[in-house]
Amino acid sequence: MDKFRLFAFLLVLPFFISLANADDSEQRVCTWAEQILMKTLSASYEDTPEAIASVQQYYMPSAWWPMKEFFSDKRNLINQQKLILHPQLQTAATVISQSYCGGVMCWRVNLAFYIPELHQDIKFSLLILPVSKGNAPFIVQSLDMVLNYY
């Protein structure tokens, strides 16, 4: 009977290890997504092209385009009124799916912010990939936004 228990234990051990690692990686992805969006949405009239480029590095071009479009019509308002945006997390990041994208693990993460200075709620859905090289452990491959004014 002892050999059977040992066999059963060894059989299920990898399953529990993978669950623990999945929870850890999901938490890391969620924390990273919240930090990057907070950094991105904290725009200011004092932003320089270098500051914008330092945030842009966390996004693939297909994911940066919606963010660029979002700020394109707000940049004049931010500059004219000398605004400093203070985004606030409205809904914490949640991994809604995890799969393989081109042979690497990827995560679909949903979260929401509101920006009081713009009277705007923004719901985000991000597709996040791991990065082996670079300054960050992840990169946003795609980004969807739903905007609501209040």
The 8 nearest C-alpha neighbors of each residue, nearest first, counted from 0:
[[1, 3, 2, 4, 5, 6, 7, 8],
 [2, 0, 4, 3, 5, 6, 7, 8],
 [3, 1, 5, 0, 4, 6, 7, 8],
 [2, 4, 6, 0, 1, 5, 7, 8],
 [5, 3, 7, 1, 6, 2, 8, 0],
 [4, 6, 8, 2, 3, 7, 9, 1],
 [5, 7, 3, 9, 4, 8, 10, 2],
 [8, 6, 10, 4, 5, 9, 3, 11],
 [7, 9, 5, 10, 11, 6, 12, 4],
 [10, 8, 6, 12, 7, 11, 5, 13],
 [9, 11, 7, 8, 12, 6, 13, 14],
 [12, 10, 14, 8, 9, 13, 7, 15],
 [11, 13, 9, 15, 14, 10, 8, 16],
 [14, 12, 16, 15, 11, 17, 10, 9],
 [13, 15, 17, 11, 12, 16, 18, 10],
 [16, 14, 18, 12, 17, 13, 19, 11],
 [15, 17, 13, 19, 18, 14, 20, 12],
 [16, 18, 20, 14, 15, 19, 21, 13],
 [19, 17, 15, 21, 16, 20, 22, 14],
 [18, 20, 16, 22, 17, 21, 15, 23],
 [19, 21, 23, 17, 22, 18, 24, 16],
 [22, 20, 18, 24, 23, 19, 25, 17],
 [21, 23, 25, 19, 20, 24, 26, 18],
 [22, 24, 20, 26, 21, 25, 27, 19],
 [23, 25, 27, 21, 26, 22, 20, 28],
 [26, 24, 28, 22, 27, 23, 21, 29],
 [25, 27, 29, 23, 24, 28, 30, 22],
 [26, 28, 24, 30, 25, 29, 31, 23],
 [27, 29, 25, 31, 26, 30, 32, 24],
 [30, 28, 32, 26, 92, 31, 27, 25],
 [29, 31, 27, 33, 32, 28, 26, 34],
 [30, 32, 28, 34, 29, 33, 27, 35],
 [33, 31, 29, 35, 34, 30, 28, 36],
 [32, 34, 30, 36, 31, 35, 37, 29],
 [35, 33, 37, 31, 32, 36, 38, 30],
 [36, 34, 38, 32, 37, 33, 39, 31],
 [35, 37, 39, 38, 33, 34, 40, 32],
 [38, 36, 34, 40, 35, 39, 33, 41],
 [37, 39, 35, 36, 41, 40, 34, 54],
 [40, 38, 36, 37, 41, 35, 54, 42],
 [39, 41, 37, 42, 38, 36, 86, 84],
 [42, 40, 84, 38, 39, 85, 37, 86],
 [43, 41, 84, 40, 83, 39, 46, 44],
 [42, 44, 83, 45, 46, 82, 84, 77],
 [43, 45, 78, 81, 77, 46, 82, 83],
 [44, 46, 43, 47, 78, 81, 83, 42],
 [47, 45, 43, 44, 50, 42, 48, 51],
 [46, 48, 50, 49, 51, 45, 52, 44],
 [49, 47, 51, 50, 52, 46, 53, 45],
 [48, 50, 52, 47, 51, 53, 46, 54],
 [51, 49, 53, 47, 52, 48, 46, 54],
 [50, 52, 48, 54, 53, 49, 55, 47],
 [53, 51, 55, 49, 54, 50, 48, 56],
 [52, 54, 50, 51, 55, 56, 49, 57],
 [55, 53, 52, 51, 56, 57, 39, 50],
 [54, 56, 52, 57, 58, 53, 51, 63],
 [57, 55, 54, 58, 53, 52, 59, 138],
 [58, 56, 138, 55, 54, 139, 59, 135],
 [59, 57, 139, 63, 56, 55, 138, 62],
 [58, 60, 140, 62, 61, 139, 63, 138],
 [61, 59, 63, 62, 64, 58, 140, 55],
 [60, 62, 59, 64, 63, 141, 140, 65],
 [63, 61, 141, 142, 59, 60, 64, 58],
 [64, 62, 60, 66, 58, 61, 65, 67],
 [63, 65, 67, 66, 62, 61, 60, 68],
 [66, 64, 68, 67, 63, 69, 62, 142],
 [65, 67, 69, 63, 68, 64, 70, 62],
 [66, 68, 64, 70, 65, 69, 71, 63],
 [69, 67, 65, 71, 66, 70, 64, 72],
 [70, 68, 66, 67, 71, 65, 72, 73],
 [69, 71, 73, 67, 68, 72, 74, 66],
 [72, 70, 68, 73, 74, 69, 67, 75],
 [71, 73, 70, 74, 75, 69, 68, 76],
 [74, 72, 70, 76, 75, 71, 77, 69],
 [73, 75, 77, 76, 71, 70, 72, 78],
 [76, 74, 78, 77, 73, 79, 72, 71],
 [75, 77, 79, 73, 78, 74, 80, 72],
 [78, 76, 82, 74, 75, 44, 80, 81],
 [77, 79, 44, 81, 75, 76, 80, 74],
 [80, 78, 76, 81, 77, 75, 82, 44],
 [79, 81, 82, 77, 78, 76, 44, 75],
 [82, 80, 78, 44, 79, 77, 83, 43],
 [83, 81, 77, 80, 43, 44, 84, 78],
 [82, 84, 43, 42, 44, 85, 81, 41],
 [83, 85, 41, 42, 86, 43, 116, 82],
 [84, 86, 41, 114, 87, 83, 115, 116],
 [87, 85, 114, 113, 84, 41, 40, 112],
 [88, 86, 112, 113, 89, 114, 85, 37],
 [87, 89, 112, 90, 111, 91, 113, 86],
 [88, 90, 112, 111, 87, 113, 91, 110],
 [91, 89, 111, 110, 88, 92, 112, 109],
 [92, 90, 110, 93, 88, 89, 111, 33],
 [93, 91, 110, 29, 109, 108, 33, 90],
 [92, 94, 108, 109, 95, 29, 91, 110],
 [93, 95, 108, 96, 107, 106, 25, 109],
 [96, 94, 107, 108, 93, 109, 97, 106],
 [97, 95, 107, 94, 106, 98, 108, 105],
 [96, 98, 106, 105, 107, 95, 104, 99],
 [99, 97, 105, 104, 100, 106, 96, 103],
 [98, 100, 104, 103, 102, 105, 101, 97],
 [101, 99, 103, 102, 105, 104, 98, 128],
 [100, 102, 103, 99, 104, 105, 98, 128],
 [101, 103, 100, 99, 104, 105, 98, 128],
 [104, 102, 99, 100, 101, 105, 128, 129],
 [103, 105, 99, 98, 100, 128, 102, 106],
 [106, 104, 128, 98, 127, 99, 97, 100],
 [105, 107, 97, 127, 126, 96, 108, 94],
 [108, 106, 126, 96, 125, 95, 94, 97],
 [107, 109, 94, 125, 93, 124, 95, 106],
 [110, 108, 124, 93, 92, 123, 125, 94],
 [111, 109, 92, 90, 123, 91, 122, 93],
 [110, 112, 122, 90, 89, 121, 123, 88],
 [113, 111, 88, 89, 121, 87, 120, 86],
 [112, 114, 120, 87, 119, 86, 121, 89],
 [113, 115, 86, 119, 117, 116, 118, 85],
 [114, 116, 118, 117, 113, 119, 85, 86],
 [117, 115, 114, 118, 84, 85, 82, 119],
 [116, 118, 119, 115, 114, 84, 148, 73],
 [119, 117, 115, 149, 116, 148, 114, 120],
 [118, 120, 148, 117, 114, 147, 113, 149],
 [121, 119, 113, 147, 112, 146, 148, 114],
 [122, 120, 146, 112, 111, 145, 113, 123],
 [121, 123, 111, 145, 144, 110, 112, 146],
 [124, 122, 144, 110, 109, 143, 111, 125],
 [123, 125, 109, 143, 108, 142, 144, 110],
 [126, 124, 142, 108, 107, 141, 127, 123],
 [125, 127, 107, 141, 140, 106, 139, 108],
 [126, 128, 139, 106, 105, 138, 140, 125],
 [129, 127, 105, 138, 137, 139, 130, 140],
 [130, 128, 137, 136, 138, 131, 127, 105],
 [131, 129, 137, 136, 132, 138, 128, 133],
 [130, 132, 129, 133, 136, 137, 135, 134],
 [133, 131, 130, 134, 135, 136, 129, 137],
 [134, 132, 135, 131, 130, 136, 137, 56],
 [133, 135, 136, 132, 56, 57, 137, 130],
 [134, 136, 137, 133, 130, 57, 138, 132],
 [135, 137, 130, 129, 131, 134, 138, 133],
 [138, 136, 129, 130, 128, 135, 127, 139],
 [137, 139, 57, 128, 58, 127, 140, 129],
 [140, 138, 127, 58, 141, 126, 59, 57],
 [141, 139, 59, 126, 62, 127, 138, 58],
 [142, 140, 62, 126, 139, 125, 61, 143],
 [141, 143, 125, 62, 124, 126, 144, 123],
 [142, 144, 124, 123, 125, 141, 145, 65],
 [143, 145, 123, 122, 146, 121, 124, 142],
 [144, 146, 122, 121, 123, 147, 143, 120],
 [147, 145, 121, 120, 144, 122, 148, 119],
 [148, 146, 120, 119, 121, 149, 145, 122],
 [149, 147, 119, 118, 120, 146, 117, 121],
 [148, 118, 119, 147, 120, 117, 115, 113]]
